[in-house]
Amino acid sequence: MPVADLQIEILTSSERWSEFARTMPDGCWAPRLAGHCGEWIKSLEDGFSHPIYLLRALDSNALDSAATVGLLPLVLVRGPVFGKFLVSLPYLNTGGVWGLTPAVASKLVDAACDLADQLDVKYLELRGEQSLENPKFNFQRTEKVHMRLALPDTAQAFNKSLKSKVRSQVKKADEHELAFEFGGVEKLDDFYRVFARNMRDLGTPVFSKKLFAAIIKHFDGNAEFCVVRKSGLAIAAGLITHVRGVSEVPSASSLREFNRTNANMLMYQRMIHRAIERGSSAFDFGRSSQGSGTYRFKAQWGAQPHPAIWQYYVRKGDPDSMRPDSDGKKTLVQAWQKLPVWLTRVIGPAIVRGIP
């Protein structure tokens, strides 16, 4: 398809996103990622209340039903502390360009860079899994990988595939008389209590409860919480989504004082079992730095690394300055860890919604 025949349309509402996604042709250069589904676009739109810009590439010679040949969802992340950023997509590990050919994808990137100039953001960040050549890109991150597990047909087959050490750790959880349950919005408070506490301990501002409520709402039964309890108290909790044969855990936490119970191991085993029950063929643990503790935790379940390629059009500053382990942020992290949890729940959401 000649690039001259392409038109770029910019939408500021997610209303027609699912319609356009359904009409995208097969065999795209850049595959559809989890972040491209309409449920996520709507959840981020409602959960963050940030402006969204949905870029659509159209073939001007095609009929209306086949006109869409590329999509790029963007969110304008902005706040009073750090400034403005254009991201695809915040909170998620994936997003970026979804195009029929590299030429279509590059045209969408050009339009996104122009939009970044118009909005005067610090940088454009595209969270993809394939590298795209474009002269506007001037920074890239590849040090993290997606950890994904191919699922067998039954929970029994999965259990048999585990190494003896993992099976032993899961079995130890039984000694502590833990209970687990899945549910929707009625489990939100339990999930958020554990999640907010863990984020404070990590020194990271917590996302708002509004975001997780929006996810449960828009996924309409395809997102749920898993809660592990001891004597009625929630001590571990995770969010799991089920989309197009992939079950993903974008957020999960456990209380450190209960580490001896192996509640986290029990929770992940049950979430993997749940994914198999839902007919998923893959379980996505999320991103990790290679060789890190979280990488090893995910690898012990059989998860394999897959590329995570984040590409940038930097206009101002240094993207590394936004990392929590940067020199300028270490003091802030340490100070945050000393705050009471109730205070981090009050002020955290307003801060983190401005962090890409």
Secondary structure, 3 states (H helix, E strand, C coil): CCHHHEEEEEECCCCCHHHHHHCCCCCCCCCCCHHHCHHHHHHHHHHHCCCEEEEEEEECCCCHHHCEEEEEEEEEEEECCCEEEEEECCCCCCCCCEECCHHHHHHHHHHHHHHHHHHCCCEEEEEECCCCCCCCCCEEECCEEEEEEECCCCHHHHHHHCCHHHHHHHHHHHCCCEEEEEECHHHHHHHHHHHHHHHHHHCCCCCCHHHHHHHHHHHCCCEEEEEEEECCEEEEEEEEEEECCEEEEEEEEECHHHHHHCHHHHHHHHHHHHHHHCCCCEEEEEEEECCCHHHHHHHCCCCEEEECEEEEEECCCCHHHHCCCCHHHHHHHHHHCCCCHHHHHHHHHHHHCCCC
